[in-house]
Amino acid sequence: MSADYQEGSIKTLEWQEHIRLRPGMYIGKLGDGSAPDDGVYILVKEVLDNSIDEYMMGHGKRIELDIDEHYRVSIRDYGRGVPLGKVLDVASKMNTGAKYDSKAFKKSVGLNGVGIKAVNALSKTFCIQSFRDGRTKSVTFEKGIVCDDMPETATDQRNGTLICFTPDETLFGDFHILPEYIEKLLKNYIFLNSGLTVVYNGTNYFSNNGLLDLLDDNMNDPGLYAPIHLKGADIEIAMCHGTQYGEEYYSFANGQYTPQGGTHQQAFREAYVKTIREFYRKDFDTSDIRASIIAAVSIKIEEPMFESQTKTKLGSKEMAPGSDLTVAKFIGDFVKRELDNYLHRHPETADAILRKIVDAEKERKELAGIRKLSKERAKKASLHNKKLRDCRVHYTDKHAEAENSTLFITEGDSASGSITKSRNVTTQAVFSLRGKPLNCFGLTKKIVYENEEFNLLQSALNIEEDMDDLRYNKVVIATDADVDGMHIRLLMTTFFLQFFPDLIRKGHLHILQTPLFRVRNKKETFYCYSQEEKEQALKKLGASAEVTRFKGLGEISPDEFAGFIGSSIRLDPVRLSKNDMVQELLLFYMGKNTPVRQHFIIDNLRIEEDLVEEDNRQM
């Protein structure tokens, strides 16, 4: 029987109801704060973007950000302040804002008049206060609904805007805000806005050298030459070459970090190749020219078009609406002129780049034969080998589920079997390891093609040629919580650090958390990921509770496993920053100091015997 469809079936939602019902349309995803693109960080960024736009327009050189232990966020800028008669409207009326007036905000970040309204609607409490010419006005909301609209009063505070909010835990769940993600966000702001000071919980963030400071902050090892720094009207570029594999880019449009690149990043990559070929008058291979490059590119354009509300990829093709000057031509002309001039003035840098290209060309040719054989092996193995149980939607697809595409890397038939039976076949794939993988520390990329397991994994990820072709947004190492499982994690992390560090830098690599205990009675069941969670569950359920200790992934039934890799999945992101001395880390964990490493693992890993002893003490 079909549902009744009458006038009463048509509903009109209030603005805040629509945002709370469909938050993904406004902030990408909710998340719990464990990933840098989770919703709580987008809320912080949306408010900061407004303050940054004020600075870019020449108003206010200081922004103060405070986040307390209860995740109450406070952001105060010293710009012009919201016009007092519009304080309520800018926080609660969709499509309301000054950024529709190109004279007031010619090259701003946010253009849709939505961001601050989304923060309001998705917050348990939200307060906006404007200080303007000796007067102040504030409005307080709860979940987007006005609860206190204060009248204007006199003030002696400096002009600007103060916004305070607490994300709504009924939407975000048991979320957290990690300081390292906030710090990364703030660094991008100050690198792009020399002269701006951002104070975060009492610590000052400031940059003198713009994108040069960004490069220095992200390079783990010294470059092969002094970084190149090029600046012009509405464009800034910093670049260098390192010893790492792959290419590494940081691109920005109007002060907005675009981690997925876009038209500006692609234009730089093409312009750099063309300029290098013309400078050396040799038709070098594209991959050799860009091998081991690290570059930051920032442009400012009028009314930028991004491919989503979260602005992670620039889609604009023109420098301004209706302009004949394209982004590609603007960047291409700038790189051709300025980089060519720089290389002529700095022959030592030109020589270093040439040596790097020649070395990359030599290595590529040495690997050519091996790569051809490995591709044939990978193709043949794909037909007969069940290592990869693929999913239907991939990261490169233009599909709503592309962001959820995940590859689980696991060891053993029982563990891979449990994940395979319980996974979402649309977005979750499984790659099965055969025992412990090879320790590839200190080896060259040749081993990636000669080792069947690494070759097949590289093929599954589709990252041989370019990280842009990565087939899964999340690459998840799923192993047992014991010494062997920890060792496999280290071996796989070493593989990615050694040959594909961008996978880690861009936040794609994760470790799967799985429960250690199941605590249940006839009415309720709790899955516990630590001894502390188990104790809390026992207190709730009382003496009638039954405790099961999971010794390995293979012991968890597929029906139960589905809950651990579904919407409530717990992932520990593998993070990499400049302060992580990669070679030193790899030498300690994967070098020849085996006894020292074994003692470290045993001392720092709580294995089954430890948990059993604790259980016995509590009985």
C-alpha positions in Angstrom: 0.0 0.0 0.0 1.5 3.4 -1.0 2.0 6.1 1.6 -0.7 8.8 1.8 0.5 11.9 -0.2 -1.5 15.0 0.7 -1.0 18.7 1.5 0.1 17.7 5.0 2.9 15.7 3.5 4.7 18.8 2.3 6.8 20.3 5.1 8.8 23.5 5.3 11.8 23.5 7.6 13.2 26.4 9.5 16.8 27.3 8.4 18.3 25.8 11.5 16.2 22.6 11.2 17.5 22.0 7.7 21.1 22.5 8.7 20.7 20.1 11.7 18.9 17.5 9.5 21.5 17.7 6.7 24.8 18.8 8.3 26.8 17.2 5.5 25.6 19.8 3.1 27.2 22.5 5.1 30.3 21.1 6.9 31.1 17.9 4.9 30.7 15.5 7.7 30.3 15.3 11.5 33.0 13.0 12.8 34.4 12.9 16.3 37.4 15.1 15.9 39.9 12.3 15.2 40.4 13.5 11.6 41.4 17.1 10.5 38.4 17.5 8.2 35.9 16.5 10.9 33.0 18.9 11.4 34.2 20.4 14.7 37.3 21.8 12.9 35.1 23.1 10.1 33.0 25.1 12.7 36.2 26.7 14.0 37.4 27.4 10.5 34.1 29.0 9.4 34.3 31.6 12.2 38.0 32.2 11.7 37.5 32.7 7.9 35.4 35.8 8.7 38.1 37.2 10.9 40.8 36.5 8.3 38.7 38.2 5.6 38.6 41.3 7.9 42.4 41.2 8.1 42.7 40.8 4.3 40.6 43.9 3.8 43.0 45.8 6.1 41.2 45.7 9.4 42.6 44.1 12.6 46.0 42.5 12.9 45.2 40.2 15.9 42.8 37.3 16.4 42.3 35.6 19.7 41.2 31.9 19.9 40.5 30.1 23.1 39.2 26.5 23.5 38.6 25.3 27.0 38.5 21.8 28.4 34.8 21.6 27.7 35.4 22.5 24.0 33.8 25.9 24.3 35.3 27.9 21.5 35.9 31.7 21.7 37.1 33.8 18.8 37.7 37.5 19.0 38.9 39.7 16.2 39.6 43.4 16.0 38.2 44.2 12.6 35.4 46.6 11.9 32.7 44.7 13.8 29.4 43.6 12.4 27.0 46.5 11.9 25.0 46.5 15.1 21.6 46.5 13.4 22.6 43.3 11.5 24.1 41.2 14.3 21.0 39.0 14.5 20.6 38.6 10.8 24.2 37.6 10.0 23.9 34.7 12.5 20.4 33.5 11.7 19.2 34.5 8.2 20.4 32.4 5.3 22.1 34.2 2.4 22.8 37.2 4.5 26.3 38.8 4.7 28.6 41.5 3.4 30.4 39.2 1.1 27.7 39.6 -1.6 29.0 43.1 -1.9 32.3 42.7 -3.8 33.4 46.2 -2.8 33.4 45.3 0.9 35.0 41.9 0.4 36.6 41.8 -3.0 38.7 38.6 -2.6 37.2 36.9 0.5 37.1 33.2 1.4 33.4 32.8 2.2 30.9 33.9 -0.3 27.8 31.9 0.4 26.5 33.7 3.5 26.1 30.2 5.1 29.1 29.4 7.2 28.4 31.2 10.4 24.7 30.2 10.3 25.9 26.5 10.1 28.0 27.0 13.2 25.1 28.5 15.0 22.7 25.7 14.1 25.1 22.9 15.0 26.1 24.4 18.3 24.5 23.7 21.7 25.1 27.4 22.6 26.2 30.2 20.2 26.8 33.9 21.0 27.7 36.7 18.7 28.8 40.1 20.0 29.8 43.1 17.9 31.8 46.1 19.1 31.5 49.1 16.9 32.3 52.8 17.5 31.8 52.7 21.3 28.6 50.6 21.2 28.0 46.9 21.5 25.2 44.4 20.7 25.0 40.6 21.4 22.6 37.8 20.6 22.6 34.3 22.2 21.2 31.2 20.6 20.6 27.5 21.5 20.7 25.1 18.6 20.1 28.0 16.3 17.1 29.4 18.2 17.3 32.9 19.7 17.2 32.8 23.5 18.6 36.2 24.4 18.6 39.3 22.1 20.3 42.0 24.1 19.7 45.7 23.4 22.6 47.9 22.3 24.7 49.4 25.1 27.8 51.5 25.5 31.3 49.9 25.6 34.9 50.9 25.9 36.2 47.9 24.0 38.0 48.1 20.6 36.0 47.4 17.5 35.6 43.9 16.4 33.5 40.7 16.7 33.4 38.1 19.4 31.9 34.7 18.7 31.6 31.9 21.3 30.1 28.5 20.7 30.1 24.9 21.9 29.5 22.1 19.3 26.3 20.2 20.0 27.2 16.7 21.4 23.8 15.4 20.4 25.0 15.7 16.8 28.8 15.2 17.2 28.6 12.6 19.9 31.6 12.1 22.2 33.8 14.4 20.2 37.2 16.0 21.0 39.2 18.9 19.5 42.9 18.0 19.1 45.3 20.9 19.6 47.6 19.7 16.8 44.8 20.1 14.2 44.0 23.5 15.4 47.6 24.5 15.3 48.0 23.3 11.7 44.9 25.3 10.8 46.3 28.5 12.4 49.8 28.0 10.8 48.2 28.0 7.4 46.5 31.3 8.2 49.6 33.1 9.4 51.8 31.7 6.7 49.4 33.3 4.1 49.0 36.5 6.0 52.3 37.9 7.1 51.8 40.5 9.8 48.8 38.7 11.3 49.0 37.4 14.9 46.8 34.7 16.1 46.8 33.9 19.8 45.7 30.4 20.6 45.2 29.6 24.3 47.9 32.1 25.1 50.4 31.1 22.5 51.3 33.5 19.7 51.4 32.4 16.0 53.1 34.7 13.7 55.0 34.5 10.4 57.6 36.8 8.9 58.3 34.9 5.7 55.0 33.7 4.5 55.1 30.5 2.4 58.9 30.1 3.1 57.9 29.5 6.7 55.3 27.0 5.6 57.9 25.1 3.5 60.3 25.0 6.5 57.6 23.8 8.8 56.7 20.9 6.5 60.1 19.7 5.4 61.5 16.9 7.6 65.0 17.2 6.0 67.0 20.0 4.5 66.2 20.7 0.8 68.7 20.1 -2.0 69.0 23.9 -2.4 67.8 27.1 -0.8 64.0 27.3 -1.3 62.8 29.5 -4.1 60.3 32.2 -3.1 58.4 34.1 -5.8 55.8 36.9 -5.1 53.6 39.0 -7.3 50.2 40.7 -7.3 47.7 38.1 -6.1 50.2 35.2 -6.2 52.9 33.7 -4.1 54.9 30.5 -4.6 57.6 28.8 -2.5 59.3 25.5 -3.7 62.2 23.2 -3.1 63.3 19.6 -3.8 63.9 17.0 -1.1 64.9 13.4 -1.1 61.5 11.9 -0.5 59.5 10.0 -3.1 56.5 11.6 -4.8 55.3 15.2 -5.0 54.0 17.4 -2.2 51.8 20.4 -2.6 50.2 23.0 -0.4 47.7 25.1 -2.3 45.6 28.0 -1.2 43.0 30.3 -2.8 42.1 33.6 -1.0 43.7 32.3 2.1 41.7 29.0 2.1 43.8 25.8 2.3 42.7 23.5 -0.6 44.0 20.1 0.4 42.4 18.5 -2.7 44.1 21.1 -5.0 42.1 22.3 -7.9 42.7 24.6 -11.0 45.5 26.6 -9.3 47.5 23.6 -8.2 47.2 21.9 -11.6 48.1 25.1 -13.3 51.3 25.3 -11.3 52.3 21.7 -11.9 51.9 22.2 -15.7 53.6 25.6 -15.7 56.6 24.3 -13.8 57.1 21.4 -16.2 56.9 23.7 -19.2 59.3 26.3 -17.7 61.9 23.6 -16.8 61.8 22.1 -20.2 62.3 25.4 -21.9 65.0 26.6 -19.5 67.2 23.5 -20.0 66.0 23.1 -23.6 65.4 19.4 -23.1 62.1 17.4 -23.2 62.5 15.8 -19.8 59.8 13.3 -18.6 57.1 15.0 -16.5 57.6 12.6 -13.6 61.4 13.2 -13.5 60.9 17.0 -13.4 58.4 16.9 -10.5 60.1 14.0 -8.6 60.5 14.9 -4.9 59.2 18.5 -5.3 57.6 20.3 -2.3 55.8 23.4 -3.3 53.3 25.9 -1.8 51.1 28.0 -4.1 48.7 30.8 -3.1 46.5 32.9 -5.3 43.8 35.5 -4.8 40.9 35.7 -7.2 37.5 37.4 -7.3 34.5 35.4 -6.2 36.3 32.0 -6.1 34.2 28.9 -6.8 34.9 25.8 -4.7 33.7 22.3 -5.3 32.0 22.0 -1.9 30.8 24.2 1.0 34.0 23.1 2.9 36.1 24.6 0.1 38.7 21.8 -0.2 39.1 22.1 -4.0 39.2 25.2 -6.2 37.0 25.0 -9.3 37.4 28.5 -10.7 38.7 28.7 -14.2 38.9 32.6 -14.5 40.6 35.1 -12.2 37.3 37.0 -12.0 33.8 36.3 -13.3 33.6 37.0 -17.0 37.3 37.7 -17.2 39.4 36.6 -20.2 42.3 35.9 -17.9 42.2 32.3 -16.8 43.8 30.9 -13.7 46.0 28.6 -15.9 47.3 31.6 -18.0 47.8 33.8 -14.9 49.9 31.2 -13.1 51.6 30.0 -16.3 52.8 33.5 -17.3 54.0 34.2 -13.7 55.9 31.0 -13.3 57.5 31.2 -16.8 58.7 34.8 -16.2 59.7 34.7 -12.5 61.1 31.1 -12.2 63.1 31.5 -15.5 64.5 34.8 -14.2 65.3 33.2 -10.8 67.2 30.2 -12.3 69.3 32.5 -14.5 70.2 34.6 -11.5 70.9 31.5 -9.3 72.9 29.0 -11.4 73.8 26.9 -8.3 70.0 26.3 -7.8 69.6 25.5 -11.5 72.4 23.0 -11.3 70.9 21.3 -8.3 67.5 21.0 -10.0 69.2 19.5 -13.1 71.1 16.9 -11.0 67.8 15.9 -9.3 66.0 15.5 -12.7 68.9 13.4 -14.1 69.0 11.2 -10.9 65.2 10.7 -11.1 65.5 9.9 -14.8 68.2 7.3 -14.1 66.2 5.6 -11.4 63.0 5.6 -13.5 64.8 3.9 -16.4 66.4 1.3 -14.0 63.0 0.5 -12.7 61.3 0.4 -16.1 62.0 -3.3 -16.8 61.1 -4.3 -13.3 57.9 -2.2 -13.4 56.8 -3.9 -16.6 57.3 -7.4 -15.2 55.6 -6.3 -11.9 52.6 -5.0 -13.8 52.2 -8.3 -15.6 52.5 -10.2 -12.3 50.0 -7.9 -10.6 47.6 -8.3 -13.5 47.9 -12.0 -13.4 47.7 -12.2 -9.7 44.5 -10.0 -9.7 42.8 -12.7 -11.8 43.8 -15.6 -9.5 44.5 -14.1 -6.1 41.9 -13.2 -3.5 44.2 -10.7 -1.7 42.0 -7.8 -2.7 38.2 -7.9 -2.1 37.3 -4.6 -3.7 34.4 -2.2 -3.1 32.1 -0.6 -5.6 32.9 3.1 -5.0 36.3 4.6 -5.0 37.9 7.9 -3.9 38.4 9.0 -7.5 34.8 8.5 -8.3 32.4 11.5 -8.6 30.1 9.9 -6.1 28.5 11.0 -2.8 30.1 8.1 -1.0 33.7 8.6 -2.4 34.9 10.2 0.9 33.9 7.0 2.7 36.0 4.7 0.5 38.2 2.6 2.8 40.8 -0.2 2.3 41.4 -2.4 5.3 44.8 -4.0 5.4 44.7 -7.1 7.6 46.7 -10.3 8.3 45.4 -13.9 8.4 42.4 -15.7 6.9 40.2 -15.5 10.0 40.6 -11.7 10.5 40.2 -10.9 6.8 37.2 -13.2 6.7 35.5 -11.4 9.6 36.0 -8.0 8.0 35.0 -9.2 4.5 31.7 -10.7 5.8 30.7 -7.7 7.8 32.0 -4.8 5.6 29.9 -2.4 3.5 30.6 -3.7 0.0 29.8 -0.3 -1.5 32.7 1.6 0.2 34.9 -0.9 2.1 37.5 -3.1 0.6 39.9 -5.6 2.2 43.5 -6.5 1.4 44.9 -9.6 3.0 48.5 -9.9 4.0 50.2 -13.3 4.0 52.0 -13.3 7.3 54.3 -10.4 8.2 55.4 -8.1 5.4 59.0 -7.4 4.5 60.9 -4.8 6.6 61.7 -2.3 3.8 63.6 0.2 5.9 66.7 1.4 4.0 65.6 -0.4 0.7 65.1 1.4 -2.6 61.8 1.6 -4.5 62.9 -1.3 -6.6 61.7 -3.6 -3.8 58.1 -2.3 -4.2 58.0 -3.9 -7.6 60.0 -7.0 -6.8 58.1 -7.9 -3.7 54.8 -9.4 -4.7 52.8 -8.3 -1.7 54.0 -4.7 -1.9 53.5 -4.7 -5.7 49.9 -5.9 -5.3 49.2 -3.4 -2.5 50.6 -0.5 -4.6 48.4 -1.7 -7.5 45.3 -1.9 -5.3 45.9 1.6 -4.0 46.7 2.9 -7.6 49.5 5.2 -6.4 52.3 4.1 -8.6 52.1 7.1 -10.9 50.4 9.8 -8.8 48.8 10.2 -5.4 45.9 12.0 -7.1 44.8 8.5 -8.4 44.5 7.1 -4.9 41.5 4.7 -4.9 40.6 4.9 -1.2 40.3 7.9 1.1 41.1 5.9 4.2 43.8 3.2 4.3 43.3 1.3 7.6 45.8 -1.1 9.1 43.7 -3.7 11.0 45.7 -6.0 13.2 45.4 -7.9 16.5 46.2 -5.9 19.7 49.3 -8.1 20.5 53.0 -8.0 19.9 52.7 -9.6 16.4 49.9 -7.1 15.5 52.0 -4.2 16.6 55.0 -5.4 14.6 52.8 -5.7 11.5 51.6 -2.1 12.1 55.2 -0.9 12.2 56.2 -2.8 9.1 53.3 -1.4 7.1 53.8 2.1 8.4 57.5 1.8 7.5 56.4 0.9 3.9 54.3 4.0 3.6 56.8 6.3 5.3 59.6 5.0 3.1 57.9 5.2 -0.3 54.5 7.0 0.0 54.8 9.6 2.8 52.2 11.8 1.2 49.6 9.1 2.1 50.4 9.9 5.7 50.9 13.7 5.3 47.4 14.0 3.7 45.7 12.1 6.5 44.8 8.9 4.7 46.5 6.3 6.9 44.8 5.0 10.0 45.0 2.3 12.7 41.7 0.4 13.4 40.7 0.2 17.1 38.8 -2.9 18.0 37.2 -3.8 21.3 39.1 -5.8 23.9 36.0 -6.8 25.9 32.3 -7.5 25.5 30.3 -6.8 28.7 26.7 -7.8 28.6 23.6 -9.0 30.5 20.2 -10.1 29.2 19.2 -6.4 28.5 22.3 -4.5 27.4 25.7 -5.1 25.7 28.8 -2.9 25.9 31.9 -3.2 23.7 34.9 -1.9 25.6 38.2 -0.7 24.1 40.1 -0.4 27.3 40.3 -1.7 30.9 38.7 1.6 32.1 35.7 1.2 29.7 35.2 -2.4 30.9 35.1 -1.2 34.5 32.5 1.4 33.7 30.4 -1.2 31.9 30.6 -3.5 34.9 29.4 -0.7 37.2 26.4 -0.1 34.9 25.4 -3.7 34.5 26.2 -5.0 38.0 27.1 -8.5 39.2 25.0 -10.3 36.5 27.3 -9.1 33.7 29.2 -11.6 31.5 32.7 -10.5 30.3 34.2 -11.9 27.1 37.8 -11.1 26.2 38.5 -10.8 22.5 42.0 -12.3 21.8 42.0 -11.4 18.1 40.0 -10.0 15.2 39.2 -13.5 14.0 37.4 -14.3 17.2 34.8 -11.6 16.7 31.8 -12.7 14.8 31.0 -10.9 11.5 27.7 -9.7 13.0 29.5 -8.1 15.8 32.3 -6.8 13.7 29.9 -4.9 11.5 29.3 -2.5 14.4 33.0 -1.8 14.8 33.6 -0.8 11.2 30.3 1.0 10.6 29.2 4.5 11.6 30.8 4.0 15.1 34.2 3.0 13.8 37.1 4.1 15.9 40.3 5.1 13.9 43.6 6.4 15.2 45.0 8.6 12.4 48.8 8.2 11.7 50.1 11.7 11.7 53.4 13.1 10.4 54.8 16.6 11.2 58.2 18.4 10.8 59.0 17.5 14.4 58.9 13.8 13.6 62.4 12.9 12.5 61.4 10.2 10.0 64.8 8.6 9.5 65.5 8.5 13.2 62.1 7.0 13.9 62.6 4.3 11.3 66.1 3.6 12.4 64.9 3.0 16.0 61.8 0.9 15.2 62.9 -0.9 12.0 66.7 -0.8 12.1 69.1 -3.4 13.4 68.7 -2.5 17.1 66.4 -5.5 17.5 66.8 -6.2 21.3 66.3 -2.5 22.2 63.2 -2.3 20.0 61.8 -5.6 21.5 62.1 -4.3 25.0 60.4 -1.1 24.0 57.4 -2.9 22.5 57.1 -5.2 25.4 57.3 -2.4 27.9 54.7 -0.2 26.1 52.2 -2.7 24.8 49.6 -4.2 27.2 49.2 -7.7 25.9 46.7 -10.4 26.8 48.7 -11.6 29.9 48.5 -8.1 31.4 44.7 -7.9 30.9 44.2 -11.4 32.4 46.2 -10.5 35.5 44.1 -7.3 36.0 40.9 -9.4 35.6 42.1 -11.9 38.2 42.9 -9.1 40.6 39.4 -7.7 40.3 37.7 -11.0 40.9 
